[in-house]
Amino acid sequence: MTAVTDHTEHAEHADRTEPAERVDPPGDDADGSAGGAWDDGLIARRAADSGVFDLEATPDPYAHEDVHGTDAELVARLDALRELVGLSRARVDGAALAEAGHVLDQAAARRRLSDRHTVVAIAGATGSGKSTLFNALAGVPLSETGLRRPTTSAPIACSWTDGAAGLLDRLGIPGRLRRRPLQGQGPQGVDAPLKGLVLVDLPDHDSAAVAHREQVDRILELVDAVIWVVDPEKYADAMLHERYLRPLAGHAEVTFVVLNQVDRLPGEAADLVLDDLRRLLDEDGIALGEHGEPGATVLSLSALTGDGVDELRESLDQFTRERGAAARRIAADIDAAALRLRPVYATGRKSGLSEDAREEFTDRLADAVGAEAAGQAAERAWRRNANKACGTPWLRLWRWYEGRRSPSATLTVRPAPCDEEATARQRVEHAVRIVGERASAGLPGPWGLAVREAATRGAEGLPEALDDLAVSAGSPPPRLPRPGWWPVAVLAQISMTIVQVVGGLWLLGQIVGVLDPNLGVPVLLMLCGIVGGPCVEWSCRMAAKGPARRYGLDAERRLREAAAGCGRARVLDPVAAELLRYREVREQYVKVTG
């Protein structure tokens, strides 16, 4: 009561002697919203009178310090996250990217403000004594305490140094709720304790008033670090662990857990309760900063008696001097966002379109366009042409006669054109579906869907394009190629035919008596022609197998390559583009995870 009275009397004296101090600063609205200057209340006016603080004229003790040389990795991760969100907007549902976008917005807003200050919130349940601890750290009762619940209805801020107005504006703390610590607790020297600390006393996180809980949740997303104050009765409260501590396990490096009111515990009970609290925190997944390892700081104290408060003050002083809390908080937020985005960008399985899948797709298209049948038809056409050129005229005449006498014998039953078209279309659709499934295997859901959609879009018009290819690339040329031995075979066949004709005419002349009887020579000539013609034809047929086969394979290859090029341009290239985009975002995701 003495301290409060002294402050009140000093404030009244300041009001009588310095009326200008009573004027509201510019930018502070009637409703108490934050403006550009401070309204620091009684403690601020007391300090201003004593010459310790001048909120507008005091030079910034950090003005010459380098504050941008240690966050290159954080900047790289933020850039990667920004690139990741940009590349994913067209493929990933906006709700999945909302948290990442929120992290980027909050990080940008925090980095625009002073990084020479560390904003630490004191949070806790009803009756945990957080406001008492707030006052103990400030050295003066700035926050109301008492038995009435809830006691703290609005967040109150206390800044140990100047230049934190922008940070408190971001928190939405009005000027009338901004305070200064007790004189001597916050000198402006560079080596002053708690240099750069901005402490915020929050309402109860389990308050019966919904507005109080909403304020707690809102500010906890914006501060750089949190001091969770628990008491021996509620340190194992399920709401605290399930709603706050467990979801924020990744923020252990910017978390303090303080067991308050240990003065109420007899003997070694305080150590037992503290050990049980550490056990619960370990179950929550919160790393404990023991033996020099990074993690949460766990302390026990009594804010009422002051026991252990100095240890907390020393920890906060070291914490604020490092000036890395804001960067660590942003990094932890990025880690949390990356963890939730992991199912969208990583499955732990091998993905991509293998060479075997590409070849299988090409084979299916070649089968749909009839490349093998076209090659066989080209081979038969080459052989037929060789037989016509190198066969005996009598055999060709007989085949022509048989064809004219029974034309139905040369016809083959073929499926209707509409059936062929339907079958080819089904084969193409099946090939596209298979290659889409192969390419999307192992991909996260959104990217697998994008790959399958790219394959399906490419399949539109593919059967018609393949039909055009079959007509243009599968039709035989007007003049089939002829090997070098073909004229020799034709000449030999003509010679055999001439020998037969000469032998026959000679024999006929002897029969009619025009020539002298001599059966040996004409008969021999006729036999040579009759036997030699089929022999030449058989030899040509054997010799034509290789060229005919090569010609058929070449025709099949041309049609297969044409079908493969069409399928690559319409299906494989769009699928490869989607896979490349996924690899790009995957690389950015790896950078985001650090």
C-alpha positions in Angstrom: 0.0 0.0 0.0 2.9 2.4 0.7 4.3 2.0 -2.8 0.9 2.5 -4.4 0.3 5.6 -2.3 3.6 7.1 -3.1 3.0 6.6 -6.8 -0.4 8.1 -6.6 0.8 11.2 -4.7 3.6 11.7 -7.2 1.2 11.4 -10.0 -1.1 14.1 -8.4 1.9 16.3 -7.9 2.9 15.9 -11.6 -0.7 16.7 -12.6 -0.6 20.0 -10.6 2.9 21.1 -11.8 2.9 19.8 -15.4 -0.6 20.1 -16.9 0.8 19.3 -20.3 1.5 15.7 -19.2 -2.3 15.2 -19.0 -2.9 15.8 -22.7 -3.6 12.5 -24.6 -0.9 11.7 -27.1 -1.6 12.0 -30.8 -3.1 8.9 -32.3 -4.7 7.5 -29.1 -8.4 7.3 -29.9 -11.1 7.8 -27.3 -11.7 4.1 -27.1 -8.2 3.5 -26.1 -6.9 2.1 -29.4 -3.2 2.3 -29.9 -1.7 5.2 -31.7 1.7 6.4 -32.6 2.7 7.6 -29.0 2.4 6.2 -25.5 0.0 6.9 -22.6 2.0 5.1 -20.0 0.0 5.8 -16.9 1.3 6.6 -13.5 4.7 4.9 -13.6 5.6 6.5 -16.9 4.8 10.0 -15.6 6.8 9.3 -12.5 9.8 8.3 -14.5 9.5 11.3 -16.8 9.4 13.7 -13.9 12.6 12.1 -12.4 14.4 12.5 -15.7 14.9 8.8 -16.2 12.8 8.4 -19.3 11.8 10.6 -22.1 9.6 8.6 -24.4 10.1 10.8 -27.4 13.6 12.3 -27.0 15.6 9.4 -25.4 18.1 8.2 -27.9 17.8 4.6 -29.0 20.5 2.5 -27.2 20.4 0.0 -30.1 20.7 2.4 -33.0 24.2 1.3 -33.9 23.8 -2.5 -33.5 23.6 -4.9 -36.5 20.3 -6.6 -36.4 20.2 -8.1 -39.8 23.3 -10.2 -40.1 22.1 -13.5 -38.4 18.9 -14.4 -40.1 20.0 -15.4 -43.6 18.7 -18.9 -43.1 15.4 -17.7 -41.9 15.1 -15.4 -44.9 15.9 -18.3 -47.2 13.2 -20.4 -45.5 10.6 -17.6 -45.8 11.5 -17.1 -49.5 11.1 -20.8 -50.1 7.8 -20.9 -48.3 6.6 -17.9 -50.4 7.7 -19.6 -53.6 6.1 -22.9 -52.4 2.8 -21.2 -51.9 3.0 -19.4 -55.2 3.8 -22.6 -57.1 1.0 -24.6 -55.3 -1.9 -22.2 -55.7 -3.2 -23.8 -58.9 -2.7 -27.4 -57.6 -3.4 -27.4 -53.8 -6.6 -26.5 -52.1 -6.5 -23.0 -50.6 -7.5 -24.2 -47.2 -4.3 -26.3 -47.0 -2.2 -23.2 -47.9 -4.0 -20.9 -45.5 -1.8 -21.6 -42.6 1.4 -21.1 -44.6 0.0 -17.8 -46.0 -0.8 -16.7 -42.4 2.7 -17.6 -41.3 4.2 -15.5 -44.1 1.9 -12.5 -43.3 2.8 -12.7 -39.6 6.5 -13.1 -40.3 6.5 -10.1 -42.6 4.6 -8.0 -40.1 7.0 -8.9 -37.3 10.1 -8.4 -39.3 9.0 -4.9 -40.4 9.0 -4.0 -36.7 11.8 -3.7 -34.2 13.9 -6.7 -33.9 15.7 -5.1 -31.0 12.8 -6.0 -28.6 11.6 -9.3 -27.4 7.9 -9.6 -26.7 7.1 -12.1 -24.0 3.6 -13.0 -22.9 2.7 -14.3 -19.4 -0.1 -16.8 -19.7 -1.8 -19.0 -17.2 -5.0 -20.3 -15.7 -7.2 -18.6 -13.3 -5.5 -18.2 -9.9 -2.1 -19.3 -11.1 -0.5 -16.0 -10.0 0.7 -14.8 -13.4 -0.3 -11.1 -12.6 1.6 -11.4 -9.4 4.6 -12.6 -11.3 4.2 -9.8 -13.8 4.3 -7.3 -11.0 7.3 -9.0 -9.3 9.3 -8.8 -12.6 8.3 -5.1 -13.1 9.0 -4.3 -9.4 5.7 -2.5 -9.0 2.0 -3.6 -9.0 1.1 -2.7 -12.6 -1.4 -5.5 -13.1 -4.3 -5.8 -10.7 -4.3 -8.9 -8.4 -6.9 -10.2 -6.0 -9.4 -12.9 -5.3 -11.9 -11.7 -7.8 -12.0 -14.0 -10.9 -11.2 -13.2 -13.6 -8.8 -10.5 -12.3 -7.1 -9.5 -15.5 -9.6 -8.6 -18.1 -7.4 -7.1 -20.8 -3.7 -7.5 -21.7 -1.3 -5.1 -20.0 2.2 -4.4 -21.4 5.4 -3.3 -19.7 8.4 -2.2 -21.8 11.9 -1.9 -20.3 13.2 0.2 -23.2 11.9 2.6 -25.8 10.9 1.9 -29.4 8.3 -0.9 -28.8 5.2 1.2 -29.7 4.9 -0.6 -33.1 5.0 -4.0 -31.5 2.3 -3.1 -29.0 0.2 -1.6 -31.8 0.4 -4.9 -33.6 -0.8 -6.7 -30.4 -3.7 -4.3 -30.2 -2.8 -3.1 -26.7 -4.0 0.5 -26.2 -1.9 3.3 -24.8 -3.7 3.3 -21.5 -2.6 -0.3 -20.8 1.1 0.3 -21.6 3.4 0.6 -18.6 7.0 1.1 -17.5 8.8 -0.9 -14.7 9.8 0.6 -11.4 12.6 3.2 -11.4 15.9 1.3 -11.3 14.3 -1.8 -12.9 14.7 -0.5 -16.5 17.6 1.9 -16.9 18.5 2.9 -20.4 22.1 1.8 -20.3 23.3 -0.7 -23.0 24.2 -3.3 -20.3 20.9 -2.8 -18.4 19.1 -6.0 -17.2 16.1 -7.1 -19.3 17.2 -4.7 -22.1 14.7 -4.9 -24.9 12.1 -6.9 -23.0 8.4 -6.2 -23.6 6.3 -8.2 -21.1 2.6 -8.7 -21.6 0.2 -9.9 -18.9 -2.6 -11.9 -20.5 -6.1 -12.7 -19.3 -6.8 -16.2 -18.0 -6.8 -18.8 -20.8 -9.5 -20.7 -19.0 -11.6 -17.6 -18.2 -15.4 -17.9 -18.2 -15.5 -14.8 -20.4 -15.2 -15.9 -24.1 -13.7 -12.5 -25.0 -10.8 -13.1 -22.6 -10.0 -16.5 -24.2 -10.1 -15.0 -27.6 -7.6 -12.3 -26.6 -5.3 -14.9 -25.2 -5.4 -17.0 -28.4 -4.9 -13.9 -30.6 -1.9 -12.5 -28.7 -0.2 -15.9 -28.3 0.0 -16.1 -32.1 1.8 -12.7 -32.2 4.3 -12.7 -29.3 7.9 -13.9 -29.6 7.9 -16.1 -26.5 5.5 -17.2 -23.8 5.9 -17.8 -20.0 3.3 -20.3 -18.9 2.6 -19.9 -15.2 1.1 -23.0 -13.5 0.3 -23.7 -9.9 0.5 -26.9 -7.9 -3.2 -27.5 -8.3 -3.7 -27.0 -12.0 -0.3 -27.8 -13.5 -1.7 -31.1 -15.0 -4.9 -29.4 -16.3 -5.9 -31.2 -19.5 -7.1 -28.0 -21.2 -3.6 -26.4 -20.8 -1.8 -29.4 -22.2 -4.1 -30.4 -25.0 -5.1 -26.9 -26.2 -1.9 -25.0 -25.8 1.3 -26.9 -24.8 1.0 -30.0 -27.0 0.1 -28.1 -30.2 3.0 -25.7 -29.5 5.5 -28.4 -28.7 7.7 -27.2 -31.6 8.0 -23.8 -30.0 9.9 -25.1 -27.0 12.9 -22.8 -27.5 10.6 -19.8 -27.0 8.7 -21.3 -24.1 9.1 -20.8 -20.3 7.1 -23.0 -17.9 7.1 -21.6 -14.4 5.7 -23.6 -11.4 4.4 -20.8 -9.2 3.2 -20.8 -5.5 5.9 -23.3 -4.4 5.7 -21.6 -1.0 2.5 -23.5 -0.5 4.2 -26.9 -0.8 5.8 -28.4 2.3 9.3 -30.0 2.3 10.4 -31.7 -0.9 6.9 -31.6 -2.4 7.9 -28.7 -4.6 10.7 -30.9 -6.2 8.2 -33.8 -6.7 5.7 -31.5 -8.4 8.4 -30.0 -10.6 9.6 -33.4 -11.6 6.0 -34.5 -12.5 5.6 -31.3 -14.5 8.7 -32.1 -16.5 7.3 -35.6 -17.1 4.0 -34.1 -18.4 5.9 -31.7 -20.7 8.0 -34.6 -22.0 4.8 -36.5 -22.8 3.5 -33.4 -24.6 6.6 -33.6 -26.9 8.1 -30.4 -25.5 11.9 -30.6 -25.5 13.3 -29.4 -22.1 16.4 -27.1 -22.2 18.5 -29.2 -19.9 22.3 -29.6 -19.9 22.8 -26.8 -22.4 20.4 -28.3 -25.0 17.8 -26.1 -26.7 14.3 -26.4 -25.4 11.8 -25.0 -22.9 13.0 -23.4 -19.7 11.3 -25.0 -16.6 11.6 -23.2 -13.3 9.9 -23.1 -9.9 9.3 -20.0 -7.9 7.0 -18.0 -5.6 6.0 -14.7 -7.1 4.4 -13.8 -3.7 7.6 -14.3 -1.6 10.1 -13.5 -4.4 11.8 -16.9 -4.1 13.1 -17.9 -7.6 12.1 -14.7 -9.3 15.7 -13.5 -9.7 16.5 -16.8 -11.5 13.6 -16.2 -13.9 14.8 -12.6 -14.3 18.3 -13.8 -15.2 16.9 -16.3 -17.7 14.8 -13.6 -19.3 17.8 -11.2 -19.4 19.9 -13.8 -21.2 17.0 -14.6 -23.5 16.5 -11.0 -24.5 20.2 -10.2 -24.9 20.4 -13.0 -27.5 17.8 -11.1 -29.6 16.9 -14.3 -31.4 13.4 -15.0 -30.0 11.5 -13.4 -32.9 13.5 -15.4 -35.4 13.1 -18.6 -33.4 9.4 -18.0 -33.1 9.0 -17.5 -36.8 11.2 -20.6 -37.5 9.0 -22.6 -35.2 5.9 -21.3 -37.0 7.4 -22.4 -40.3 8.2 -25.8 -38.9 4.6 -26.2 -37.7 3.3 -25.1 -41.1 5.7 -27.4 -42.9 4.7 -30.4 -40.7 1.0 -29.9 -41.5 1.9 -29.5 -45.2 3.9 -32.7 -45.4 1.1 -34.9 -46.7 0.7 -32.4 -49.5 4.3 -32.5 -50.7 5.9 -35.7 -49.4 4.8 -39.3 -49.1 8.0 -41.1 -48.6 7.5 -43.2 -51.8 9.3 -43.1 -55.1 7.5 -41.1 -57.7 7.8 -40.2 -61.3 7.3 -41.7 -64.8 9.8 -44.6 -65.4 11.2 -45.5 -68.8 9.4 -48.8 -68.6 6.1 -47.0 -68.2 6.9 -44.8 -71.2 7.7 -47.8 -73.4 4.6 -49.6 -72.3 2.5 -46.5 -73.2 4.2 -46.4 -76.6 3.5 -50.1 -77.1 -0.2 -49.6 -76.2 -0.5 -46.7 -78.7 1.2 -48.7 -81.4 -1.1 -51.6 -80.7 -4.1 -49.2 -80.9 -3.0 -47.8 -84.2 -2.2 -51.3 -85.6 1.5 -50.8 -86.2 2.3 -54.5 -86.1 -0.6 -55.3 -88.5 0.5 -52.5 -90.8 4.1 -53.9 -90.8 2.8 -57.4 -91.7 0.6 -56.0 -94.4 3.7 -54.1 -95.9 5.7 -57.3 -95.7 3.0 -59.3 -97.6 2.7 -56.5 -100.2 6.4 -56.6 -100.8 6.4 -60.4 -101.2 3.3 -60.3 -103.5 5.0 -57.7 -105.6 8.2 -59.9 -105.8 6.1 -62.9 -106.7 4.4 -60.9 -109.5 7.7 -59.7 -110.9 9.7 -63.0 -110.5 7.0 -65.7 -110.8 6.3 -67.8 -113.9 3.8 -66.2 -116.3 1.8 -69.5 -116.4 1.4 -69.6 -112.6 0.4 -65.9 -112.5 -2.1 -66.5 -115.2 -3.5 -69.5 -113.3 -3.9 -67.4 -110.1 -5.5 -64.6 -112.1 -8.0 -67.1 -113.5 -8.7 -68.6 -110.1 -9.3 -65.2 -108.7 -11.7 -64.3 -111.5 -13.5 -67.7 -111.2 -14.1 -67.5 -107.4 -13.6 -64.0 -106.1 -15.2 -64.8 -102.7 -12.3 -67.1 -102.0 -9.9 -64.2 -101.8 -12.0 -62.2 -99.4 -11.5 -62.2 -95.7 -14.0 -61.3 -93.0 -13.1 -58.1 -91.4 -14.8 -56.3 -88.5 -17.0 -53.4 -89.3 -15.2 -50.0 -89.3 -17.2 -48.7 -86.4 -16.2 -51.7 -84.3 -12.6 -51.1 -85.2 -12.8 -47.4 -84.3 -14.5 -48.2 -80.9 -11.9 -50.8 -80.1 -9.0 -48.5 -81.0 -10.5 -45.7 -78.9 -10.9 -48.0 -75.9 -7.3 -49.1 -76.3 -6.1 -45.4 -76.4 -8.2 -44.5 -73.3 -6.9 -47.5 -71.5 -3.3 -46.6 -72.4 -3.8 -43.0 -71.1 -5.4 -44.2 -67.9 -2.6 -46.6 -67.2 0.2 -44.1 -67.9 -1.6 -41.5 -65.7 -1.8 -44.0 -62.8 1.8 -45.0 -63.3 3.0 -41.4 -63.3 0.9 -40.4 -60.3 1.9 -43.4 -58.2 3.8 -42.2 -55.1 2.7 -38.6 -55.5 0.7 -36.7 -52.8 -3.0 -36.4 -53.5 -3.2 -33.0 -55.2 -0.2 -33.6 -57.4 -1.3 -37.1 -58.4 -4.7 -35.7 -59.3 -3.0 -32.9 -61.4 -0.9 -35.5 -63.2 -4.0 -37.7 -64.0 -5.9 -34.6 -65.2 -3.0 -33.6 -67.5 -3.0 -37.1 -69.0 -6.8 -37.0 -69.5 -6.7 -33.6 -71.1 -4.0 -34.7 -73.5 -6.1 -37.8 -74.5 -8.8 -35.5 -76.0 -8.5 -35.9 -79.8 -5.7 -38.5 -79.5 -7.7 -41.3 -81.2 -8.5 -39.1 -84.2 -4.9 -38.0 -84.4 -3.7 -41.6 -84.4 -6.2 -42.5 -87.1 -4.8 -39.8 -89.3 -1.3 -41.1 -88.6 -2.4 -44.6 -89.5 -3.7 -43.4 -92.9 -0.7 -41.2 -93.7 2.2 -43.2 -92.2 0.7 -46.7 -92.7 -0.3 -46.5 -96.4 2.3 -48.1 -98.7 4.2 -45.9 -101.2 3.1 -45.9 -104.8 6.3 -47.8 -105.9 7.7 -50.4 -103.7 11.5 -50.5 -103.4 13.3 -53.2 -105.5 16.6 -54.9 -104.5 19.5 -55.1 -106.9 19.0 -58.7 -107.8 15.4 -58.2 -108.9 16.1 -57.3 -112.6 18.4 -60.3 -112.9 15.7 -62.6 -111.5 13.1 -61.0 -113.9 15.5 -61.5 -116.8 16.1 -65.1 -115.8 12.4 -65.8 -115.6 11.9 -64.2 -119.0 14.7 -66.4 -120.4 13.1 -69.5 -119.0 9.8 -68.5 -120.6 11.5 -67.8 -123.9 13.3 -71.2 -123.7 9.9 -72.9 -123.1 8.3 -71.1 -126.0 11.2 -71.8 -128.4 11.2 -75.5 -127.4 7.5 -75.7 -127.9 7.5 -74.0 -131.3 10.4 -76.2 -132.4 8.5 -79.3 -131.3 5.4 -78.1 -133.1 7.3 -77.5 -136.3 8.5 -81.1 -136.2 5.0 -82.3 -135.7 3.6 -80.5 -138.6 6.6 -81.5 -140.8 8.1 -78.1 -141.2 11.3 -79.0 -139.4 13.4 -82.2 -139.4 12.5 -84.6 -136.7 14.8 -84.2 -133.7 12.9 -84.6 -130.4 15.8 -84.3 -128.0 16.7 -80.6 -128.4 13.2 -79.1 -128.2 12.1 -81.4 -125.4 15.3 -80.5 -123.5 14.6 -76.8 -124.1 11.0 -77.2 -122.8 12.1 -79.1 -119.8 14.7 -76.5 -119.0 12.1 -73.8 -119.2 9.4 -75.7 -117.3 11.8 -76.7 -114.5 13.9 -73.5 -114.5 11.0 -71.1 -114.2 9.7 -72.5 -110.8 13.3 -72.8 -109.6 13.9 -69.1 -110.3 10.6 -68.3 -108.7 11.4 -70.3 -105.6 14.9 -68.8 -105.4 13.4 -65.3 -105.6 10.8 -66.2 -103.0 13.6 -67.3 -100.6 15.7 -64.3 -101.4 12.7 -62.0 -100.9 12.1 -63.1 -97.3 14.8 -60.9 -95.8 14.0 -57.7 -97.7 10.3 -58.2 -97.2 10.8 -58.7 -93.5 13.0 -55.6 -93.3 10.5 -53.6 -95.3 7.6 -54.6 -93.0 9.6 -53.9 -89.9 10.5 -50.5 -91.3 6.9 -49.7 -92.0 5.9 -50.8 -88.4 8.7 -48.7 -87.0 7.6 -45.6 -88.8 4.0 -46.0 -87.7 5.2 -46.8 -84.1 7.4 -43.7 -84.0 4.6 -41.6 -85.4 2.2 -42.9 -82.7 4.9 -42.4 -80.0 5.5 -38.8 -81.1 1.8 -38.0 -81.1 1.4 -39.6 -77.6 4.5 -37.8 -76.3 3.3 -34.4 -77.5 -0.3 -34.8 -76.2 0.1 -36.9 -73.1 3.7 -37.5 -71.9 4.9 -34.0 -72.2 2.0 -32.5 -70.1 2.5 -35.2 -67.6 6.2 -34.6 -67.5 5.5 -30.8 -67.0 3.3 -31.6 -64.0 6.0 -33.9 -62.5 8.6 -31.2 -63.1 6.4 -28.7 -61.2 6.0 -31.1 -58.4 9.8 -31.6 -58.2 10.2 -27.8 -58.1 7.8 -27.5 -55.2 9.3 -30.5 -53.5 12.7 -28.7 -53.6 11.1 -25.6 -52.1 9.5 -27.7 -49.4 12.9 -29.2 -48.5 14.2 -25.7 -48.2 11.3 -24.7 -46.0 11.9 -27.6 -43.7 15.5 -26.4 -43.2 
